[in-house]
Structures are given as C-alpha cells and as structure tokens.
C-alpha cells in the first residue's frame, strides 16, 4: 500500500507540474511500475499508474469529468447538480479489490449536502455521521462495499479546480 501511495504521489506531482504546459505527457518507469501523467491542455490533467500488485490506478483533475467505470451509481449517489473536480480509481490488483475517490463541488449549503447523503445512505450497515464546525464525516458499508464521505465548505477546502464552490464532498468507495 505504501508503494501505491508513493508512486501515485509521483503521478499527482507530475500532473501538477504539467498544468499549463498544454498537451504534455510524462512517463516514469522503474521496471515494476509505470506512471504516465498528461496535461490535456484544457485545464484537465490525468495520470495512469500500472503495476502487477496494485493493478491500474487512474487520476483525473479538472472540469467536465465523468465518474469512473467502477463507480456504483445506484449505491453511491453523487449530489445532484454537483461538478466532479477530481477522480481516482484503482482496479485489477492482485487481491481483486476496487476503490475510487471522487471530489465534487456544488452550490448547495453544507447542511443540505450532508442531509442528502444521510438520507440516501441511512440504510447502510455501520452507518455513522460526525459533525464538526465546517465539516461532516459520513461512513458505512453498503452492497459489499465500504464508503466514507467528507463534506466541507469552500473556506475549509483545497479541492477547488478553476471553479470555486461553497461546498465540496470527497467520496471514497472501496470493496470489502
């Protein structure tokens, strides 16, 4: 797991360094792991990391992003009207697990977004909600997967892309 984090950090760092360069691709390989980071030239950066143990991990940051193919839309809803500002997805590792993280920004109030997720996911096993000033944390298990959601207001967030929203949610999904 440490290797995944380290190598994927290289993807994110490479992608951030490429921002503004326009249609540039950087490739790193150490024999076991290959990382490719691309600046699409339109404010979107993407990366792919591949290794035998971890499988394939993809990253996208920017505007007009789509949910990853492995995202369980029926189980893990996205707040209506929100914009996906980054996506990380991993699948095909040696243990067969899948996981994904998305961050979304929206114009809704912090409490509205928290209420939406609390209502949509209230039937989850081990459901929990924690509220602190400017944050909500929601977690549980549903349909064979675990999830955690952090909801925060813009003034407490570094997740913004070119558009700044009053509320952001980072949603993590992982197979159990």
C-alpha positions as CSV (number, residue, x, y, z in Angstrom):
1,X,0.0,0.0,0.0
2,X,2.9,2.4,0.8
3,X,4.2,1.8,-2.7
4,X,0.8,2.7,-4.2
5,X,0.7,5.9,-2.3
6,X,4.3,6.8,-3.1
7,X,4.1,6.1,-6.8
8,X,0.7,7.6,-7.2
9,X,2.0,10.7,-5.5
10,X,4.5,10.9,-8.3
11,X,1.6,10.9,-10.8
12,X,-0.2,13.7,-9.0
13,X,3.0,15.7,-8.6
14,X,3.9,15.2,-12.3
15,X,0.4,16.1,-13.3
16,X,0.5,19.3,-11.2
17,X,3.9,20.2,-12.7
18,X,2.4,19.9,-16.2
19,X,-0.6,22.1,-15.6
20,X,-0.5,25.0,-18.1
21,X,2.0,23.3,-20.3
22,X,-0.6,22.1,-22.8
23,X,-0.8,18.5,-24.2
24,X,2.4,17.2,-22.5
25,X,2.9,13.7,-21.3
26,X,5.5,12.4,-18.8
27,X,6.3,8.7,-18.3
28,X,8.1,7.2,-15.4
29,X,9.0,3.5,-15.1
30,X,11.1,1.5,-12.6
31,X,10.5,-1.8,-14.3
32,X,7.7,-2.9,-11.9
33,X,5.6,0.2,-12.1
34,X,4.8,2.6,-14.9
35,X,3.4,6.1,-14.3
36,X,2.1,8.3,-17.1
37,X,0.9,11.9,-16.4
38,X,-0.7,14.1,-19.1
39,X,-1.7,17.7,-19.3
40,X,-4.6,17.7,-21.7
41,X,-4.1,21.4,-22.4
42,X,-7.6,22.4,-21.4
43,X,-7.2,22.6,-17.7
44,X,-7.5,18.9,-17.2
45,X,-4.7,16.7,-16.0
46,X,-4.7,12.9,-15.9
47,X,-2.5,10.1,-14.9
48,X,-2.3,6.3,-15.0
49,X,-0.2,4.1,-12.8
50,X,0.2,0.4,-13.5
51,X,1.9,-2.4,-11.6
52,X,1.3,-6.1,-11.1
53,X,0.4,-5.9,-7.4
54,X,-1.8,-2.8,-7.4
55,X,-3.4,-3.1,-10.9
56,X,-4.3,0.1,-12.7
57,X,-4.8,3.4,-10.9
58,X,-6.1,6.4,-12.9
59,X,-6.3,10.0,-11.9
60,X,-8.2,13.0,-13.5
61,X,-8.4,16.5,-12.2
62,X,-10.1,19.5,-13.9
63,X,-13.5,20.3,-15.3
64,X,-16.3,18.2,-17.0
65,X,-15.0,14.9,-15.5
66,X,-17.0,11.7,-15.6
67,X,-17.5,9.1,-12.9
68,X,-15.0,6.2,-13.2
69,X,-16.4,3.0,-14.8
70,X,-16.2,1.1,-11.4
71,X,-18.3,3.8,-9.6
72,X,-21.5,2.1,-8.1
73,X,-24.0,4.9,-9.1
74,X,-27.0,3.0,-7.7
75,X,-25.3,2.5,-4.3
76,X,-23.2,5.7,-4.0
77,X,-25.1,8.7,-5.4
78,X,-23.5,12.0,-6.4
79,X,-25.2,15.1,-5.1
80,X,-27.5,16.4,-7.9
81,X,-26.1,19.4,-9.8
82,X,-22.6,19.0,-8.5
83,X,-19.5,19.0,-10.6
84,X,-16.8,16.3,-10.4
85,X,-13.5,18.1,-9.9
86,X,-11.2,15.0,-9.4
87,X,-11.3,11.3,-9.8
88,X,-9.0,8.5,-8.6
89,X,-9.9,4.9,-9.4
90,X,-8.0,1.6,-8.8
91,X,-8.8,-1.9,-10.1
92,X,-7.2,-5.1,-11.1
93,X,-4.8,-5.6,-8.2
94,X,-3.6,-9.0,-7.1
95,X,-6.3,-9.0,-4.3
96,X,-9.1,-8.2,-6.8
97,X,-10.2,-5.1,-4.9
98,X,-11.6,-2.0,-6.4
99,X,-11.7,1.5,-5.0
100,X,-12.4,5.0,-6.1
101,X,-12.3,8.5,-4.7
102,X,-14.2,11.5,-6.3
103,X,-14.4,15.1,-5.2
104,X,-17.4,17.1,-6.2
105,X,-18.2,20.8,-5.8
106,X,-21.7,22.3,-5.6
107,X,-23.6,25.5,-4.9
108,X,-25.7,23.9,-2.2
109,X,-25.3,24.6,1.5
110,X,-23.1,22.3,3.6
111,X,-26.1,21.1,5.7
112,X,-28.2,20.4,2.5
113,X,-25.4,18.2,1.1
114,X,-24.9,16.3,4.4
115,X,-28.7,15.7,4.7
116,X,-28.8,14.3,1.2
117,X,-26.1,11.7,1.9
118,X,-27.6,10.9,5.3
119,X,-31.0,10.2,3.8
120,X,-29.6,8.3,0.7
121,X,-27.3,6.1,2.8
122,X,-29.1,5.7,6.1
123,X,-29.8,2.0,5.4
124,X,-26.1,1.2,5.3
125,X,-24.6,-1.1,7.8
126,X,-22.3,0.5,10.4
127,X,-23.7,3.9,9.3
128,X,-22.2,6.8,11.2
129,X,-22.2,10.6,11.0
130,X,-19.9,13.0,12.7
131,X,-20.3,16.8,12.5
132,X,-17.7,19.4,13.4
133,X,-17.5,23.0,12.6
134,X,-17.5,23.3,8.8
135,X,-17.3,19.5,8.2
136,X,-19.4,16.4,8.1
137,X,-18.0,12.9,8.0
138,X,-20.3,10.0,7.0
139,X,-19.3,6.4,6.7
140,X,-20.7,2.9,6.5
141,X,-21.0,-0.3,4.3
142,X,-23.5,-1.0,1.6
143,X,-23.8,-3.7,-1.1
144,X,-20.5,-5.3,-0.3
145,X,-18.5,-2.0,-0.2
146,X,-17.4,0.5,2.3
147,X,-17.7,4.2,1.9
148,X,-16.6,7.4,3.6
149,X,-17.7,10.9,2.7
150,X,-16.1,14.2,3.9
151,X,-18.2,17.3,3.3
152,X,-16.8,20.7,3.8
153,X,-17.4,24.3,3.0
154,X,-15.2,26.1,0.5
155,X,-13.3,28.2,3.0
156,X,-12.0,25.0,4.6
157,X,-11.2,23.2,1.3
158,X,-8.2,23.0,-1.1
159,X,-10.2,20.8,-3.5
160,X,-11.3,23.5,-5.9
161,X,-10.4,23.5,-9.6
162,X,-10.9,26.6,-11.7
163,X,-14.5,26.9,-10.4
164,X,-14.9,27.7,-6.6
165,X,-17.9,26.2,-4.9
166,X,-19.3,26.9,-1.5
167,X,-19.4,23.2,-0.6
168,X,-17.2,20.2,-1.5
169,X,-17.6,16.5,-0.9
170,X,-14.9,13.9,-1.1
171,X,-16.4,10.4,-1.5
172,X,-14.4,7.2,-1.1
173,X,-15.8,3.8,-2.2
174,X,-13.9,0.5,-1.7
175,X,-14.7,-3.2,-1.9
176,X,-14.6,-5.1,1.4
